[in-house]
Amino acid sequence: MVGLWSHFACADLPGHPSVATQLAAFADAVAYAEKAGVTPEIRHIANTAAALTVPESRLDLVRFGGAVYGVSTLPGGAPSWLRPAMTLSARLALVKRVPPGSGVSYGHRYITDRETTLGLVPLGYADGVPRGAAGLPLVSAHGRRWPVAGTVCMDQFMVDFGDEPVTAGEEVVLFGPGDHGEATAQEWGEALGTISYDIVTGIGGRVRYRYRGGDA
């Protein structure tokens, strides 16, 4: 027998009483195994959240998951020394000046209250952009955040740029490491009532990936 392991249920809820209870139960199980003649080479129980916040849980090995990519399920996200590795960006497929009173996207849940510039981003919920992002200022361009205008469609969504002089082909950033004020996956998760893991793993296969630091 090489190892004994378990997994925390609530390590991403700092101070949750179940963490200490599970750690004690695991210690009892290891002692029981050793009494039966089993000497495990490796004992491990700490997932990302526990490895970061519960030092006594680290034992012989820790299991970093999202932390390998700079994200975590802890409130407020990963510590600052972990850098989010993933950036999601797109280029505006269309830019259009519209008058006040223009209904935008399905259901006209967003109606312009002034003359404004709309930009069409060619990503939608089929690509992993949550439909619940409507109205949230989560898209970055020209050094600031802009709101998602109206319903997120299957293949696209709109952004209201006001009077900002944007053009088709310009890059917009949905999330990244936050170096330039762009939203992070953690912010997307918090805004939508979920976790950063849900955001980054939800990006679909139609999105083109580029990996830095390795072969193309």
C-alpha positions in Angstrom: 0.0 0.0 0.0 1.5 3.3 -1.1 -0.7 5.9 0.4 -3.8 6.9 2.3 -5.8 9.9 1.4 -9.1 11.8 1.9 -10.6 15.0 0.7 -12.1 18.1 2.5 -15.7 19.0 2.0 -15.5 22.6 3.2 -11.8 23.8 3.1 -12.8 26.7 0.9 -14.9 28.0 3.9 -12.1 29.2 6.3 -12.9 28.2 9.9 -15.6 25.7 9.0 -15.7 23.1 11.9 -15.8 20.2 9.5 -12.2 20.8 8.5 -10.8 20.0 12.0 -13.2 17.1 12.3 -12.1 15.6 9.0 -8.5 16.1 9.8 -8.9 14.3 13.1 -10.9 11.5 11.5 -8.1 11.0 9.0 -5.5 10.9 11.7 -7.5 8.2 13.4 -7.8 6.2 10.2 -4.0 6.4 9.6 -3.4 5.2 13.1 -5.8 2.4 12.6 -4.1 1.3 9.4 -0.7 1.5 11.1 -1.9 -0.7 13.9 -3.0 -3.2 11.3 0.5 -3.3 9.9 0.1 -0.7 7.1 2.8 1.9 6.8 1.8 4.4 4.1 4.6 6.2 2.2 2.3 9.1 1.5 -0.6 10.6 3.5 -2.5 13.4 1.8 -5.7 15.3 2.4 -5.1 18.9 1.4 -6.7 20.2 -1.7 -5.9 23.8 -2.9 -7.9 25.6 -0.3 -6.5 23.5 2.6 -3.0 23.7 1.3 -3.2 27.5 1.3 -5.0 28.0 4.6 -4.6 24.9 6.9 -0.8 24.3 7.3 -1.4 21.2 9.6 -3.2 19.5 6.7 -0.2 19.4 4.4 1.3 16.1 5.7 3.4 14.4 3.0 1.8 15.8 -0.1 -0.7 18.5 -1.2 -3.0 18.4 -4.2 -2.9 21.8 -5.9 -5.7 22.0 -8.5 -6.8 25.4 -9.6 -3.9 27.0 -7.8 -1.6 25.6 -10.5 -3.4 28.0 -12.8 -3.5 30.9 -10.3 -7.2 30.5 -9.2 -8.8 29.1 -6.1 -12.3 28.7 -4.6 -11.4 30.7 -1.4 -13.4 33.8 -0.7 -11.6 36.7 -2.4 -9.7 34.2 -4.6 -6.1 33.0 -4.6 -3.4 34.9 -2.6 -1.6 37.6 -4.6 1.5 35.6 -5.1 -0.5 33.2 -7.3 -1.0 34.7 -10.8 -4.1 33.8 -12.9 -2.7 32.1 -16.0 -5.7 32.4 -18.4 -6.8 35.5 -20.3 -10.0 35.4 -22.5 -10.2 38.0 -25.2 -12.0 38.6 -28.5 -12.1 41.2 -31.3 -15.1 43.3 -32.0 -16.9 41.9 -35.1 -19.1 44.9 -35.6 -19.5 48.5 -34.2 -22.7 50.4 -34.7 -24.0 53.8 -33.6 -27.6 53.6 -32.6 -30.2 56.1 -31.5 -31.9 56.3 -28.1 -34.8 53.8 -27.6 -33.0 51.0 -29.5 -33.8 47.5 -28.2 -30.7 45.3 -27.9 -30.6 41.6 -28.2 -33.2 39.0 -27.3 -36.2 40.2 -25.3 -35.0 43.8 -25.5 -34.0 43.5 -21.9 -31.7 46.5 -22.6 -32.9 49.6 -24.4 -30.6 52.5 -25.0 -31.4 55.7 -23.2 -29.2 57.9 -25.4 -27.4 57.8 -28.7 -24.6 55.3 -28.1 -22.1 53.0 -29.7 -22.6 49.2 -29.5 -19.9 46.7 -30.1 -20.6 43.0 -31.0 -18.3 40.5 -29.4 -18.3 37.1 -31.2 -18.5 35.0 -28.1 -21.7 33.6 -26.4 -23.0 31.1 -24.0 -22.0 28.3 -26.4 -18.4 29.5 -25.8 -18.8 29.7 -22.0 -19.8 33.3 -21.5 -22.5 33.0 -18.8 -25.9 34.2 -19.9 -26.3 35.9 -16.5 -23.6 38.5 -17.4 -26.2 40.8 -18.9 -25.8 44.3 -17.5 -22.5 43.6 -15.7 -19.4 45.8 -16.3 -17.1 42.9 -17.0 -15.6 43.7 -20.4 -12.5 45.8 -20.7 -11.3 48.0 -23.6 -9.5 51.3 -23.8 -8.4 51.0 -20.2 -11.8 50.8 -18.5 -14.7 48.5 -18.0 -17.9 48.4 -20.1 -21.3 46.8 -19.5 -22.7 43.8 -21.3 -25.7 45.3 -23.1 -28.7 43.0 -23.1 -29.0 39.2 -23.3 -25.9 37.1 -24.0 -26.7 35.1 -27.1 -25.5 31.6 -28.1 -22.7 33.0 -30.3 -22.4 36.7 -29.4 -23.1 39.5 -27.0 -23.2 43.3 -27.2 -21.3 45.9 -25.2 -22.4 49.5 -24.7 -19.4 51.8 -25.3 -21.3 55.1 -25.0 -19.3 57.8 -26.9 -16.0 55.9 -26.8 -14.4 55.8 -30.3 -14.1 52.0 -30.7 -13.7 50.3 -34.1 -14.3 46.8 -35.4 -11.3 44.6 -35.0 -10.3 46.0 -31.7 -9.5 43.6 -28.8 -11.7 43.4 -25.8 -10.8 41.4 -22.7 -13.3 39.4 -20.7 -11.0 38.3 -18.0 -7.3 38.0 -17.3 -4.8 38.5 -14.4 -6.1 42.0 -13.6 -2.8 43.7 -14.4 -4.5 46.4 -16.5 -7.8 46.8 -14.6 -9.5 44.0 -16.5 -11.8 41.7 -14.6 -10.5 38.4 -13.3 -12.2 35.0 -13.4 -12.6 35.5 -9.7 -14.6 38.7 -10.3 -16.7 37.0 -12.9 -17.5 34.2 -10.5 -18.4 36.5 -7.6 -20.6 38.7 -9.9 -22.5 35.6 -11.1 -22.7 33.8 -7.8 -20.3 31.0 -8.7 -16.6 30.2 -8.5 -13.6 31.0 -10.7 -13.2 27.3 -11.6 -16.7 27.4 -13.1 -15.8 30.3 -15.3 -12.4 29.1 -16.6 -13.5 25.5 -17.2 -16.7 26.6 -19.0 -14.8 28.1 -21.9 -15.9 25.9 -24.9 -14.0 24.2 -27.7 -14.7 26.8 -30.3 -12.5 29.2 -28.6 -8.9 29.2 -30.0 -6.3 28.6 -27.3 -2.8 30.0 -27.4 -0.3 28.6 -24.9 2.6 30.8 -23.9 6.0 29.4 -23.0 5.7 26.3 -25.2 5.1 25.1 -28.7 2.3 26.8 -30.6 
